Amino acid sequence: MITFNDIDEALRKEKYSDQLQLLTKNFVSEVASYLHEKKTIANKEDNSFSESIIKTKKQFENAISIFRELMRRRKEKLLRLAFIATETGISKRDYENMLEFEKEVFDNIVSSLEEGEKKMNAVLERNAAGKEDGIMIIFKEDVDEFMDFRGNKLGPFKKGDVLSLQKEIVEILEQGNKVEMLED
């Protein structure tokens, strides 16, 4: 069973470390049980001015505050780790210290950041190619990431994606029956 001191200690460790701290797998459910127990005691009607009831109410309120602060700090670290993962390609740092739902959130954030990066690069590539050099195409099937003639990464692309690419790249993709040119 988790105690107030355990929650407080978890926050203290999280505060004073740049790395995500290891919590037990069932930490959140144990905190939920602890808070439920304290709330039940604090809401007892009989002798609501007793010293122990007042102390329990205060401990309940403080525990909620500490837990929220702990989760806020962990979210900040997840965001920082996701940013680092998209910039460097390294995504496993502190991964083992994440709770299961945090791993899912982390993976979703990294995926969203990578997707945004791909879209930005496609716009940059389209603009770099220029309107006279670029040919509008639609992908007929999913295409993995590849390099253009300047060494820039393009893709991966999904079936139905529309964008403008250099004529030479379009010709190669057309030979593989991967794209279809769109009429202006």
Buried (B, 14 or more C-beta within 10 A) or exposed (E): EBEBEBBBEBBBBBEEEEEBBBBEEEBBEBBEEBBEEBBEBBEEEEEEEEEEBEEBBEBBEBBBEBBEBBBEBBEEBBBEBBEBBBEEEEBEEBBEBBBEEBBEBBBEBBEEBBEEEBEEBBEEBBEBBEEEEBBBBBBBEEBEEBEBEEEEEBBBBEEEBEBBBBEEBBEEBBEEEBBEBEEE
